[in-house]
Amino acid sequence: MSVVLVLEGATPAHFAVGVSPLAELAAALHVLTERSHHPEHRALAERVVGAAGDDFRVGLERFSPLWAALRWRGFYLAADGARRTLPEQLRALAELPADRFTELTAYACASGYRGFDFARLRQEPAQADALRHAVSGLPAAHRALAADLMSDPEGVRAGLLAFLGLCRSAFFADLWAETEPALAAAAHRMRQRLADEGPGSALASLSPSSTRLADPPRVVFDKLHHSVITPARTQVLLIPTRYGAPHLIVKNEPGLPPVLHFPVDAPEVGVTLARSRMLALTDPRRVRLCRLIARQPLTTADLADRLSMTRPQVSRHLRALRDLGLVRTERDGRFVHYGLDLDAVERIGRDVATALQY
């Protein structure tokens, strides 16, 4: 599955780039909840949660479905490329029509959009039954929040707004003051790239799993859901994130402008390359070759002799490993020595974990 941005007729003017404190708060809350996903921020998460009071910890658990696998669309409603403060964005959530708030929150509880219609959840018993069925196999927090939503949606909204306000005083005001300059700089770079290189190049830079195609011109992101976005018809909002890395989040709900919440620094390795590197090391002959060149650099002739293989066979294995960035070469006069790039091999596990999250 993939997210496709069809760029026919699209110009830089069809993209708005801006920072959003509420979107970054959602990313930070994900880090606090899913510490194993973000080991680079584990110390921050433990410090914040450890210093927080009981009200904060209860809210963090209760509303966790909103920043889990399917990021709640409410975090992006008041993001439009203009500079807005967190209180301004929270006021926009408070003013969201009740049915729309309930609909978007139900989608997050169910962790999906496809096959669901929650537009009249408060009025239609069939939609409430569908939500109960959708969350029945999900974690307890999803089931509990869905039950609260169906019994008292305005109570859920009030509790959520109170918790997000508590986040501001508990940790986010300081974190945002530190983070906003870097995000503003990233937004400026993206605007410049859109203007100088065009939408295709700018969008492709957001992910190592992106592909640029022609006829029609488009950028394809390898994602776990399918969506088609046409910027020439509806403006796309690009929001940089620091704490959202490595995730590239694409929001494209009907009736709302599409959003790409992208990491300031995209991972270097996508899921395709990570998988190819793993597969490259499943061939027993290639593993023996790697064991030899991990100990010391060797020539093709040396390897052929030690492995009882022909030189062309060794060359094919070396070429495959080199194309994947796992082998380095050193020239010594007329000889070329091949060595295993141990740093690259050590990164395979981390790269796979990052690519699977992206």
Secondary structure, DSSP 8 states (H G I E B T S, - for coil): -EEEEE-TT--GGGEEE---HHHHHHHHHHHHH-GGG-GGGHHHHHHHHHHS-HHHHHHHHHTGGGGSSS--GGGGTT-SSS---HHHHHHHHHTS-HHHHHHHHHHHHHT--TT---TTTTT-HHHHHHHHHHHTTS-HHHHHHHHHHHH-HHHHHHHHHHHHHHHIIIIIHHHHHHHHHHHHHHHHHHHHHHHHH-HHHHHHTT-TTEEEETTTTEEEEE-SS-EEE-TTTS-EEEEEESTTTT--EEE--TTS--EEEEESS--S--HHHHHHHHHHT-SHHHHHHHHHHHHS-B-HHHHHHHHT--HHHHHHHHHHHHHTT-EEEEEETTEEEEEE-HHHHHTHHHHHHHHHH-
